[in-house]
């Protein structure tokens, strides 16, 4: 694995990649170096044939938002010419499943990156929010769009317009996170889930992810057709026969991605 200044990446023999945001002294504030390295690390995980990616933060935060000291003096031209923030979207574009393990603060850009994950597991002490309004700006990597699709207009308006934070329990209640566990267990819970997913047929996992994501983007009738076509197509591969045979034989399935 490559060495990075602002994060670390490890890909295990189990197919699970662990990507850790690693600026703990700055509460993993998101700066331009981290954004560039983040995109590079995702490419590296893909080349290493990771089957699932777990994303977490070192220290007391997942990510407490953008590095304001770096961003303060940027101009409109700076932001548009560089299309600043666009590389973070690489996480949402991954074909493999992604699991966010949120410890501590997930604010601003940190909350937006967390929302790009397919499964979000939070420690009891985690907190989420979009406080950009207090800085004279708005969210810039999905905080008005993904948040609205996840929790609905009323909750999204409340969080974006007031900038208030929600704790892990409220985040779970409004559908922002998948599970809440003790702070000490959040990474282990995420890794356990990742290993379970990595043990399934990679083709079936990819199909399931694509179908769930399609639900936000199409009418129900089109989504159902998309799902059915994927369902039919999986009968062309050996993993379907193996999975059903293992079930009938009452034994663990041995998927080969065939």
C-alpha atoms as an extended CHARMM CRD file, in Angstrom:
* protein
*
       258  EXT
         1         1  UNK       CA              0.0000000000        0.0000000000        0.0000000000  PROA      1               0.0000000000
         2         2  UNK       CA              1.0990000000        3.5460000000       -0.7230000000  PROA      2               0.0000000000
         3         3  UNK       CA              2.0070000000        5.9840000000        2.0350000000  PROA      3               0.0000000000
         4         4  UNK       CA             -0.2150000000        9.0490000000        2.4090000000  PROA      4               0.0000000000
         5         5  UNK       CA              0.1290000000       12.2220000000        4.4760000000  PROA      5               0.0000000000
         6         6  UNK       CA             -3.5050000000       12.6580000000        5.5020000000  PROA      6               0.0000000000
         7         7  UNK       CA             -4.9700000000        9.1510000000        5.5140000000  PROA      7               0.0000000000
         8         8  UNK       CA             -4.0840000000        5.4740000000        5.6090000000  PROA      8               0.0000000000
         9         9  UNK       CA             -5.2530000000        2.5270000000        3.5440000000  PROA      9               0.0000000000
        10        10  UNK       CA             -5.0210000000       -1.2010000000        4.2640000000  PROA      10              0.0000000000
        11        11  UNK       CA             -6.5280000000       -3.9800000000        2.1480000000  PROA      11              0.0000000000
        12        12  UNK       CA             -6.7620000000       -7.3640000000        3.8490000000  PROA      12              0.0000000000
        13        13  UNK       CA             -6.7500000000      -10.8580000000        2.4260000000  PROA      13              0.0000000000
        14        14  UNK       CA            -10.4790000000      -10.9670000000        3.2410000000  PROA      14              0.0000000000
        15        15  UNK       CA            -11.1470000000       -8.3650000000        0.5400000000  PROA      15              0.0000000000
        16        16  UNK       CA            -11.9590000000       -5.5900000000        3.0250000000  PROA      16              0.0000000000
        17        17  UNK       CA            -10.2590000000       -2.2200000000        2.5230000000  PROA      17              0.0000000000
        18        18  UNK       CA             -9.9750000000        0.0550000000        5.5680000000  PROA      18              0.0000000000
        19        19  UNK       CA             -9.5290000000        3.7300000000        4.6760000000  PROA      19              0.0000000000
        20        20  UNK       CA             -8.8460000000        5.9990000000        7.6540000000  PROA      20              0.0000000000
        21        21  UNK       CA             -8.9220000000        9.7960000000        7.5290000000  PROA      21              0.0000000000
        22        22  UNK       CA             -5.8270000000       10.6580000000        9.5320000000  PROA      22              0.0000000000
        23        23  UNK       CA             -5.4940000000       14.2830000000       10.6010000000  PROA      23              0.0000000000
        24        24  UNK       CA             -6.5460000000       13.7180000000       14.2250000000  PROA      24              0.0000000000
        25        25  UNK       CA             -4.9990000000       16.9510000000       15.5260000000  PROA      25              0.0000000000
        26        26  UNK       CA             -7.3070000000       18.8450000000       13.1510000000  PROA      26              0.0000000000
        27        27  UNK       CA            -10.2930000000       16.5430000000       13.8150000000  PROA      27              0.0000000000
        28        28  UNK       CA             -9.7030000000       15.1540000000       10.3120000000  PROA      28              0.0000000000
        29        29  UNK       CA            -10.6610000000       18.4490000000        8.6990000000  PROA      29              0.0000000000
        30        30  UNK       CA            -10.9450000000       18.0120000000        4.9440000000  PROA      30              0.0000000000
        31        31  UNK       CA             -8.2800000000       19.9040000000        3.0240000000  PROA      31              0.0000000000
        32        32  UNK       CA             -7.1380000000       19.8170000000       -0.5940000000  PROA      32              0.0000000000
        33        33  UNK       CA             -4.2950000000       17.3800000000        0.1300000000  PROA      33              0.0000000000
        34        34  UNK       CA             -6.6860000000       14.9410000000        1.7660000000  PROA      34              0.0000000000
        35        35  UNK       CA             -9.1490000000       15.2630000000       -1.1170000000  PROA      35              0.0000000000
        36        36  UNK       CA             -6.4590000000       14.4310000000       -3.6640000000  PROA      36              0.0000000000
        37        37  UNK       CA             -5.0960000000       11.5510000000       -1.5790000000  PROA      37              0.0000000000
        38        38  UNK       CA             -8.6250000000       10.2780000000       -0.9540000000  PROA      38              0.0000000000
        39        39  UNK       CA             -9.2150000000        9.8820000000       -4.6860000000  PROA      39              0.0000000000
        40        40  UNK       CA             -5.8300000000        8.1910000000       -5.0890000000  PROA      40              0.0000000000
        41        41  UNK       CA             -6.5600000000        5.7790000000       -2.2310000000  PROA      41              0.0000000000
        42        42  UNK       CA             -9.9140000000        4.7980000000       -3.7450000000  PROA      42              0.0000000000
        43        43  UNK       CA             -8.1460000000        4.0220000000       -7.0110000000  PROA      43              0.0000000000
        44        44  UNK       CA             -5.5700000000        1.9620000000       -5.1180000000  PROA      44              0.0000000000
        45        45  UNK       CA             -8.2650000000        0.0000000000       -3.2970000000  PROA      45              0.0000000000
        46        46  UNK       CA             -9.9060000000       -0.7310000000       -6.6520000000  PROA      46              0.0000000000
        47        47  UNK       CA             -6.6250000000       -1.9420000000       -8.1490000000  PROA      47              0.0000000000
        48        48  UNK       CA             -6.1420000000       -4.1720000000       -5.1010000000  PROA      48              0.0000000000
        49        49  UNK       CA             -9.5380000000       -5.7490000000       -5.9200000000  PROA      49              0.0000000000
        50        50  UNK       CA            -11.1220000000       -4.8040000000       -2.6070000000  PROA      50              0.0000000000
        51        51  UNK       CA            -14.6370000000       -6.1810000000       -2.3240000000  PROA      51              0.0000000000
        52        52  UNK       CA            -15.8760000000       -3.7960000000        0.3980000000  PROA      52              0.0000000000
        53        53  UNK       CA            -14.5340000000       -0.4580000000        1.6610000000  PROA      53              0.0000000000
        54        54  UNK       CA            -14.7940000000        0.6790000000        5.2870000000  PROA      54              0.0000000000
        55        55  UNK       CA            -14.2560000000        4.4060000000        5.8790000000  PROA      55              0.0000000000
        56        56  UNK       CA            -13.4970000000        5.8270000000        9.3180000000  PROA      56              0.0000000000
        57        57  UNK       CA            -11.6060000000        8.6330000000       11.0380000000  PROA      57              0.0000000000
        58        58  UNK       CA             -8.6580000000        8.5990000000       13.4110000000  PROA      58              0.0000000000
        59        59  UNK       CA             -8.9980000000       10.0670000000       16.8880000000  PROA      59              0.0000000000
        60        60  UNK       CA            -12.0590000000       11.9270000000       18.1750000000  PROA      60              0.0000000000
        61        61  UNK       CA            -13.7660000000       12.5910000000       14.8600000000  PROA      61              0.0000000000
        62        62  UNK       CA            -14.8660000000       11.0100000000       11.6330000000  PROA      62              0.0000000000
        63        63  UNK       CA            -14.3720000000       14.4060000000        9.9890000000  PROA      63              0.0000000000
        64        64  UNK       CA            -15.3420000000       17.7230000000       11.5460000000  PROA      64              0.0000000000
        65        65  UNK       CA            -15.8290000000       19.4700000000        8.2120000000  PROA      65              0.0000000000
        66        66  UNK       CA            -13.7240000000       21.4380000000        5.7480000000  PROA      66              0.0000000000
        67        67  UNK       CA            -10.4230000000       23.0470000000        6.6680000000  PROA      67              0.0000000000
        68        68  UNK       CA            -11.7520000000       26.5910000000        7.0270000000  PROA      68              0.0000000000
        69        69  UNK       CA             -8.2900000000       28.1440000000        7.3410000000  PROA      69              0.0000000000
        70        70  UNK       CA             -7.4260000000       26.7740000000        3.9130000000  PROA      70              0.0000000000
        71        71  UNK       CA            -10.7580000000       27.7060000000        2.3590000000  PROA      71              0.0000000000
        72        72  UNK       CA            -11.3510000000       31.1880000000        3.7990000000  PROA      72              0.0000000000
        73        73  UNK       CA             -9.4370000000       33.2450000000        1.2280000000  PROA      73              0.0000000000
        74        74  UNK       CA            -10.5020000000       31.3230000000       -1.8650000000  PROA      74              0.0000000000
        75        75  UNK       CA            -12.4270000000       33.2510000000       -4.4860000000  PROA      75              0.0000000000
        76        76  UNK       CA            -15.3210000000       32.3060000000       -6.7360000000  PROA      76              0.0000000000
        77        77  UNK       CA            -12.7870000000       31.8280000000       -9.5130000000  PROA      77              0.0000000000
        78        78  UNK       CA            -10.6210000000       29.5750000000       -7.3430000000  PROA      78              0.0000000000
        79        79  UNK       CA            -13.5490000000       27.3530000000       -6.4700000000  PROA      79              0.0000000000
        80        80  UNK       CA            -15.0130000000       27.0480000000       -9.9510000000  PROA      80              0.0000000000
        81        81  UNK       CA            -11.7740000000       26.8040000000      -11.9340000000  PROA      81              0.0000000000
        82        82  UNK       CA            -10.5350000000       23.8970000000       -9.8270000000  PROA      82              0.0000000000
        83        83  UNK       CA            -14.0660000000       22.4780000000       -9.4060000000  PROA      83              0.0000000000
        84        84  UNK       CA            -13.1140000000       22.3170000000       -5.7520000000  PROA      84              0.0000000000
        85        85  UNK       CA            -14.6700000000       19.4240000000       -3.7920000000  PROA      85              0.0000000000
        86        86  UNK       CA            -15.4980000000       17.3340000000       -6.8730000000  PROA      86              0.0000000000
        87        87  UNK       CA            -13.0140000000       14.5520000000       -6.0910000000  PROA      87              0.0000000000
        88        88  UNK       CA            -14.9130000000       13.5850000000       -2.9390000000  PROA      88              0.0000000000
        89        89  UNK       CA            -17.6720000000       12.2810000000       -5.2270000000  PROA      89              0.0000000000
        90        90  UNK       CA            -15.3960000000        9.4010000000       -6.1890000000  PROA      90              0.0000000000
        91        91  UNK       CA            -16.6320000000        7.6160000000       -3.0490000000  PROA      91              0.0000000000
        92        92  UNK       CA            -20.2370000000        7.6920000000       -4.2680000000  PROA      92              0.0000000000
        93        93  UNK       CA            -19.1260000000        6.3370000000       -7.6370000000  PROA      93              0.0000000000
        94        94  UNK       CA            -17.4930000000        3.1660000000       -6.3060000000  PROA      94              0.0000000000
        95        95  UNK       CA            -19.1680000000       -0.0270000000       -7.5210000000  PROA      95              0.0000000000
        96        96  UNK       CA            -18.2120000000       -1.9650000000       -4.3900000000  PROA      96              0.0000000000
        97        97  UNK       CA            -20.1970000000       -1.5070000000       -1.1560000000  PROA      97              0.0000000000
        98        98  UNK       CA            -18.9710000000        1.1460000000        1.2540000000  PROA      98              0.0000000000
        99        99  UNK       CA            -19.4840000000        1.2370000000        5.0190000000  PROA      99              0.0000000000
       100       100  UNK       CA            -18.9490000000        4.3470000000        7.1120000000  PROA      100             0.0000000000
       101       101  UNK       CA            -17.8120000000        3.8100000000       10.7090000000  PROA      101             0.0000000000
       102       102  UNK       CA            -18.5550000000        7.1510000000       12.3600000000  PROA      102             0.0000000000
       103       103  UNK       CA            -16.7730000000        7.9730000000       15.5660000000  PROA      103             0.0000000000
       104       104  UNK       CA            -17.2910000000       11.4430000000       17.0260000000  PROA      104             0.0000000000
       105       105  UNK       CA            -17.9940000000       14.4330000000       14.8010000000  PROA      105             0.0000000000
       106       106  UNK       CA            -19.3310000000       14.0730000000       11.2540000000  PROA      106             0.0000000000
       107       107  UNK       CA            -20.0360000000       17.6910000000       10.4260000000  PROA      107             0.0000000000
       108       108  UNK       CA            -20.2550000000       19.6470000000        7.1980000000  PROA      108             0.0000000000
       109       109  UNK       CA            -18.1710000000       17.8560000000        4.6090000000  PROA      109             0.0000000000
       110       110  UNK       CA            -17.6990000000       15.0170000000        7.0770000000  PROA      110             0.0000000000
       111       111  UNK       CA            -21.4540000000       14.4500000000        7.2190000000  PROA      111             0.0000000000
       112       112  UNK       CA            -21.6600000000       14.6820000000        3.4340000000  PROA      112             0.0000000000
       113       113  UNK       CA            -18.9380000000       12.0670000000        2.9470000000  PROA      113             0.0000000000
       114       114  UNK       CA            -20.6280000000        9.8270000000        5.5000000000  PROA      114             0.0000000000
       115       115  UNK       CA            -23.8610000000       10.0690000000        3.5120000000  PROA      115             0.0000000000
       116       116  UNK       CA            -22.0610000000        8.7880000000        0.4160000000  PROA      116             0.0000000000
       117       117  UNK       CA            -21.5170000000        5.4520000000        2.1750000000  PROA      117             0.0000000000
       118       118  UNK       CA            -23.9440000000        2.6270000000        1.4750000000  PROA      118             0.0000000000
       119       119  UNK       CA            -24.1710000000        1.5670000000        5.1200000000  PROA      119             0.0000000000
       120       120  UNK       CA            -23.5420000000        3.9640000000        7.9820000000  PROA      120             0.0000000000
       121       121  UNK       CA            -22.6960000000        2.6580000000       11.4590000000  PROA      121             0.0000000000
       122       122  UNK       CA            -22.3870000000        5.2330000000       14.2350000000  PROA      122             0.0000000000
       123       123  UNK       CA            -20.9810000000        5.1300000000       17.7100000000  PROA      123             0.0000000000
       124       124  UNK       CA            -23.2490000000        6.3630000000       20.4950000000  PROA      124             0.0000000000
       125       125  UNK       CA            -21.1520000000        9.5080000000       20.8360000000  PROA      125             0.0000000000
       126       126  UNK       CA            -21.2790000000       10.4350000000       17.1650000000  PROA      126             0.0000000000
       127       127  UNK       CA            -22.8850000000       13.6680000000       16.0190000000  PROA      127             0.0000000000
       128       128  UNK       CA            -23.9840000000       14.8310000000       12.5850000000  PROA      128             0.0000000000
       129       129  UNK       CA            -24.7700000000       18.2080000000       11.1110000000  PROA      129             0.0000000000
       130       130  UNK       CA            -24.5280000000       20.6660000000        8.2250000000  PROA      130             0.0000000000
       131       131  UNK       CA            -23.3420000000       23.8930000000        9.9100000000  PROA      131             0.0000000000
       132       132  UNK       CA            -22.2570000000       25.6820000000        6.7070000000  PROA      132             0.0000000000
       133       133  UNK       CA            -25.0300000000       28.2760000000        7.0220000000  PROA      133             0.0000000000
       134       134  UNK       CA            -23.1740000000       29.7940000000        9.9890000000  PROA      134             0.0000000000
       135       135  UNK       CA            -20.1560000000       30.3850000000        7.7230000000  PROA      135             0.0000000000
       136       136  UNK       CA            -22.1160000000       32.2910000000        5.0920000000  PROA      136             0.0000000000
       137       137  UNK       CA            -22.1560000000       29.3620000000        2.6650000000  PROA      137             0.0000000000
       138       138  UNK       CA            -24.1510000000       26.1890000000        2.0230000000  PROA      138             0.0000000000
       139       139  UNK       CA            -23.1650000000       22.4960000000        1.8060000000  PROA      139             0.0000000000
       140       140  UNK       CA            -21.1790000000       21.7410000000       -1.3320000000  PROA      140             0.0000000000
       141       141  UNK       CA            -20.8580000000       17.9620000000       -1.6880000000  PROA      141             0.0000000000
       142       142  UNK       CA            -24.3880000000       16.7180000000       -1.2730000000  PROA      142             0.0000000000
       143       143  UNK       CA            -25.6380000000       18.1860000000        1.9840000000  PROA      143             0.0000000000
       144       144  UNK       CA            -28.7660000000       19.6550000000        0.4130000000  PROA      144             0.0000000000
       145       145  UNK       CA            -29.3390000000       16.8020000000       -2.0370000000  PROA      145             0.0000000000
       146       146  UNK       CA            -28.4240000000       13.4710000000       -0.4210000000  PROA      146             0.0000000000
       147       147  UNK       CA            -29.6750000000       14.6120000000        2.9750000000  PROA      147             0.0000000000
       148       148  UNK       CA            -33.0960000000       15.4760000000        1.5300000000  PROA      148             0.0000000000
       149       149  UNK       CA            -33.3420000000       12.1100000000       -0.2180000000  PROA      149             0.0000000000
       150       150  UNK       CA            -32.3320000000       10.2800000000        2.9500000000  PROA      150             0.0000000000
       151       151  UNK       CA            -34.3330000000       12.0540000000        5.6680000000  PROA      151             0.0000000000
       152       152  UNK       CA            -36.9620000000       14.0200000000        3.7230000000  PROA      152             0.0000000000
       153       153  UNK       CA            -37.5580000000       17.7200000000        3.1170000000  PROA      153             0.0000000000
       154       154  UNK       CA            -38.6820000000       18.6920000000        6.6290000000  PROA      154             0.0000000000
       155       155  UNK       CA            -35.6800000000       17.2220000000        8.4200000000  PROA      155             0.0000000000
       156       156  UNK       CA            -33.2280000000       18.4070000000        5.7630000000  PROA      156             0.0000000000
       157       157  UNK       CA            -34.5490000000       21.9840000000        5.8960000000  PROA      157             0.0000000000
       158       158  UNK       CA            -34.2250000000       21.9630000000        9.6770000000  PROA      158             0.0000000000
       159       159  UNK       CA            -30.6280000000       20.7410000000        9.6410000000  PROA      159             0.0000000000
       160       160  UNK       CA            -29.4200000000       22.8540000000        6.7100000000  PROA      160             0.0000000000
       161       161  UNK       CA            -31.1300000000       26.1160000000        7.6960000000  PROA      161             0.0000000000
       162       162  UNK       CA            -30.4010000000       26.0060000000       11.4400000000  PROA      162             0.0000000000
       163       163  UNK       CA            -27.0430000000       24.2570000000       11.2880000000  PROA      163             0.0000000000
       164       164  UNK       CA            -27.9570000000       22.2460000000       14.3640000000  PROA      164             0.0000000000
       165       165  UNK       CA            -26.3430000000       18.9280000000       15.2040000000  PROA      165             0.0000000000
       166       166  UNK       CA            -28.0920000000       15.6410000000       15.8500000000  PROA      166             0.0000000000
       167       167  UNK       CA            -26.7320000000       12.8790000000       18.0200000000  PROA      167             0.0000000000
       168       168  UNK       CA            -26.4560000000        9.2540000000       16.9360000000  PROA      168             0.0000000000
       169       169  UNK       CA            -29.8350000000        8.2930000000       18.3930000000  PROA      169             0.0000000000
       170       170  UNK       CA            -31.6740000000       11.0450000000       16.5010000000  PROA      170             0.0000000000
       171       171  UNK       CA            -29.6650000000       10.3280000000       13.3530000000  PROA      171             0.0000000000
       172       172  UNK       CA            -30.8620000000        6.7310000000       13.5510000000  PROA      172             0.0000000000
       173       173  UNK       CA            -34.4500000000        7.7760000000       14.2160000000  PROA      173             0.0000000000
       174       174  UNK       CA            -34.6040000000        9.9850000000       11.1150000000  PROA      174             0.0000000000
       175       175  UNK       CA            -32.9440000000        7.3720000000        8.9260000000  PROA      175             0.0000000000
       176       176  UNK       CA            -29.5450000000        9.0040000000        8.5190000000  PROA      176             0.0000000000
       177       177  UNK       CA            -27.6070000000        6.0560000000        9.9610000000  PROA      177             0.0000000000
       178       178  UNK       CA            -28.1080000000        2.3090000000        9.6700000000  PROA      178             0.0000000000
       179       179  UNK       CA            -27.0600000000        1.2090000000       13.1680000000  PROA      179             0.0000000000
       180       180  UNK       CA            -25.8720000000        2.6690000000       16.4620000000  PROA      180             0.0000000000
       181       181  UNK       CA            -23.4070000000        0.7640000000       18.6380000000  PROA      181             0.0000000000
       182       182  UNK       CA            -21.0980000000        1.6290000000       21.5090000000  PROA      182             0.0000000000
       183       183  UNK       CA            -18.2360000000        3.9450000000       20.6160000000  PROA      183             0.0000000000
       184       184  UNK       CA            -15.7550000000        1.1890000000       21.4070000000  PROA      184             0.0000000000
       185       185  UNK       CA            -17.4430000000       -1.2220000000       18.9940000000  PROA      185             0.0000000000
       186       186  UNK       CA            -18.1410000000        0.9720000000       15.9620000000  PROA      186             0.0000000000
       187       187  UNK       CA            -15.1240000000       -0.0340000000       13.8740000000  PROA      187             0.0000000000
       188       188  UNK       CA            -15.4000000000       -3.7290000000       14.7700000000  PROA      188             0.0000000000
       189       189  UNK       CA            -19.0940000000       -3.6590000000       13.8520000000  PROA      189             0.0000000000
       190       190  UNK       CA            -18.2910000000       -2.0850000000       10.4920000000  PROA      190             0.0000000000
       191       191  UNK       CA            -15.4830000000       -4.5440000000        9.7510000000  PROA      191             0.0000000000
       192       192  UNK       CA            -17.6780000000       -7.5040000000       10.7160000000  PROA      192             0.0000000000
       193       193  UNK       CA            -20.3910000000       -6.2980000000        8.3450000000  PROA      193             0.0000000000
       194       194  UNK       CA            -17.8020000000       -5.7210000000        5.6130000000  PROA      194             0.0000000000
       195       195  UNK       CA            -16.3780000000       -9.2350000000        5.9500000000  PROA      195             0.0000000000
       196       196  UNK       CA            -19.8640000000      -10.7070000000        5.7730000000  PROA      196             0.0000000000
       197       197  UNK       CA            -20.6150000000       -8.7980000000        2.5640000000  PROA      197             0.0000000000
       198       198  UNK       CA            -17.2000000000       -9.6830000000        1.1180000000  PROA      198             0.0000000000
       199       199  UNK       CA            -18.0450000000      -13.3670000000        1.5720000000  PROA      199             0.0000000000
       200       200  UNK       CA            -21.0370000000      -13.2050000000       -0.7560000000  PROA      200             0.0000000000
       201       201  UNK       CA            -21.0120000000      -13.3530000000       -4.5500000000  PROA      201             0.0000000000
       202       202  UNK       CA            -19.3900000000      -10.1300000000       -5.7530000000  PROA      202             0.0000000000
       203       203  UNK       CA            -21.6800000000      -10.0150000000       -8.7750000000  PROA      203             0.0000000000
       204       204  UNK       CA            -24.8280000000      -10.3740000000       -6.6520000000  PROA      204             0.0000000000
       205       205  UNK       CA            -23.5730000000       -7.7250000000       -4.2130000000  PROA      205             0.0000000000
       206       206  UNK       CA            -22.8940000000       -5.3060000000       -7.0540000000  PROA      206             0.0000000000
       207       207  UNK       CA            -26.3450000000       -5.9760000000       -8.5040000000  PROA      207             0.0000000000
       208       208  UNK       CA            -28.0160000000       -5.3700000000       -5.1580000000  PROA      208             0.0000000000
       209       209  UNK       CA            -26.1670000000       -2.0640000000       -4.6800000000  PROA      209             0.0000000000
       210       210  UNK       CA            -27.0310000000       -0.8430000000       -8.1770000000  PROA      210             0.0000000000
       211       211  UNK       CA            -30.6950000000       -1.7130000000       -7.7090000000  PROA      211             0.0000000000
       212       212  UNK       CA            -31.0150000000        0.0720000000       -4.3620000000  PROA      212             0.0000000000
       213       213  UNK       CA            -29.2890000000        3.1710000000       -5.7450000000  PROA      213             0.0000000000
       214       214  UNK       CA            -31.5690000000        3.1380000000       -8.7980000000  PROA      214             0.0000000000
       215       215  UNK       CA            -34.6100000000        3.4730000000       -6.5100000000  PROA      215             0.0000000000
       216       216  UNK       CA            -33.8030000000        7.1600000000       -5.9030000000  PROA      216             0.0000000000
       217       217  UNK       CA            -33.3650000000        7.9080000000       -9.5710000000  PROA      217             0.0000000000
       218       218  UNK       CA            -36.2950000000        6.3230000000      -11.3900000000  PROA      218             0.0000000000
       219       219  UNK       CA            -40.0720000000        5.8810000000      -11.1460000000  PROA      219             0.0000000000
       220       220  UNK       CA            -41.1720000000        2.7040000000       -9.3810000000  PROA      220             0.0000000000
       221       221  UNK       CA            -42.0990000000        0.9400000000      -12.6130000000  PROA      221             0.0000000000
       222       222  UNK       CA            -38.6370000000        1.5290000000      -14.0980000000  PROA      222             0.0000000000
       223       223  UNK       CA            -36.9340000000        0.5290000000      -10.8640000000  PROA      223             0.0000000000
       224       224  UNK       CA            -38.8820000000       -2.7200000000      -10.7120000000  PROA      224             0.0000000000
       225       225  UNK       CA            -37.9180000000       -3.5400000000      -14.2910000000  PROA      225             0.0000000000
       226       226  UNK       CA            -34.2600000000       -2.7840000000      -13.5800000000  PROA      226             0.0000000000
       227       227  UNK       CA            -34.3700000000       -5.0290000000      -10.4950000000  PROA      227             0.0000000000
       228       228  UNK       CA            -36.0790000000       -7.8660000000      -12.3890000000  PROA      228             0.0000000000
       229       229  UNK       CA            -33.5560000000       -7.7670000000      -15.2140000000  PROA      229             0.0000000000
       230       230  UNK       CA            -30.6820000000       -8.0040000000      -12.7290000000  PROA      230             0.0000000000
       231       231  UNK       CA            -32.4960000000      -10.8400000000      -10.9360000000  PROA      231             0.0000000000
       232       232  UNK       CA            -32.8830000000      -12.7490000000      -14.1990000000  PROA      232             0.0000000000
       233       233  UNK       CA            -29.2740000000      -12.1420000000      -15.2280000000  PROA      233             0.0000000000
       234       234  UNK       CA            -27.8210000000      -13.6970000000      -12.0690000000  PROA      234             0.0000000000
       235       235  UNK       CA            -29.2170000000      -17.0610000000      -13.1540000000  PROA      235             0.0000000000
       236       236  UNK       CA            -26.5730000000      -17.0600000000      -15.8870000000  PROA      236             0.0000000000
       237       237  UNK       CA            -23.7500000000      -17.5040000000      -13.3740000000  PROA      237             0.0000000000
       238       238  UNK       CA            -22.3670000000      -20.3330000000      -11.2630000000  PROA      238             0.0000000000
       239       239  UNK       CA            -22.7750000000      -18.4580000000       -7.9590000000  PROA      239             0.0000000000
       240       240  UNK       CA            -26.5550000000      -18.7160000000       -8.2390000000  PROA      240             0.0000000000
       241       241  UNK       CA            -26.3720000000      -22.5120000000       -8.5410000000  PROA      241             0.0000000000
       242       242  UNK       CA            -23.8420000000      -22.7280000000       -5.7290000000  PROA      242             0.0000000000
       243       243  UNK       CA            -25.8390000000      -20.4800000000       -3.4070000000  PROA      243             0.0000000000
       244       244  UNK       CA            -29.0820000000      -22.4140000000       -3.8910000000  PROA      244             0.0000000000
       245       245  UNK       CA            -27.3490000000      -25.7950000000       -3.7130000000  PROA      245             0.0000000000
       246       246  UNK       CA            -25.6290000000      -24.8130000000       -0.4650000000  PROA      246             0.0000000000
       247       247  UNK       CA            -28.9540000000      -23.7340000000        0.9920000000  PROA      247             0.0000000000
       248       248  UNK       CA            -30.6030000000      -27.0600000000        0.1010000000  PROA      248             0.0000000000
       249       249  UNK       CA            -27.5480000000      -29.0160000000        1.3270000000  PROA      249             0.0000000000
       250       250  UNK       CA            -27.5200000000      -27.0280000000        4.5950000000  PROA      250             0.0000000000
       251       251  UNK       CA            -23.8730000000      -26.0120000000        4.1800000000  PROA      251             0.0000000000
       252       252  UNK       CA            -22.0140000000      -22.7260000000        3.7470000000  PROA      252             0.0000000000
       253       253  UNK       CA            -21.8750000000      -21.4940000000        0.1720000000  PROA      253             0.0000000000
       254       254  UNK       CA            -18.5040000000      -21.3480000000       -1.5770000000  PROA      254             0.0000000000
       255       255  UNK       CA            -18.8630000000      -18.4540000000       -3.9690000000  PROA      255             0.0000000000
       256       256  UNK       CA            -16.2620000000      -18.0830000000       -6.7110000000  PROA      256             0.0000000000
       257       257  UNK       CA            -17.6820000000      -15.0390000000       -8.5320000000  PROA      257             0.0000000000
       258       258  UNK       CA            -18.3450000000      -17.3460000000      -11.4360000000  PROA      258             0.0000000000
